[in-house]
């Protein structure tokens, strides 16, 4: 029993010595400059919506601006599935893109001109099968994608399969008749 008391006393003394001799001396408040400040700004993004025509066919593309988020370069593509704001609805605008999309850019260094960026867009739902994109939806995706800085064209995936994948390379110029 005495041995246990000695061991405990030794451990307590060692703990006190370790805490007391840690080498940190008390100091006052030290100034280290201005407090941190967030300085990023959210640039506006451009989204192409549709005016006129019937849902699923026709209409003219109209560019609208929405607030962006710092570091979210592809937010414009995601915004295509967001319903129009009240102001946009009053202007007669709608979207033909009803499926959530994933988008990421890829540099194409195979061209002799140098680096060209391509935006790859595919359904966020990874279920296999063929997606039927209306011409209006493809136009919205292509024109909105090309508003992203550095993007030359859009690679739109329409079939996701373990054996074969199909896609179309689109530019906004392919839909120049729809620009209004």
Beta strands, then each sheet from edge to edge (+ up, - down):
strand 1: 44-51
strand 2: 60-67
strand 3: 93-94
strand 4: 101-108
strand 5: 116-123
strand 6: 129-130
strand 7: 151-160
strand 8: 166-170
sheet 1: 2+ 1- 3+
sheet 2: 4+ 5- 7- 6+
sheet 3: 4+ 5- 7- 8+
end
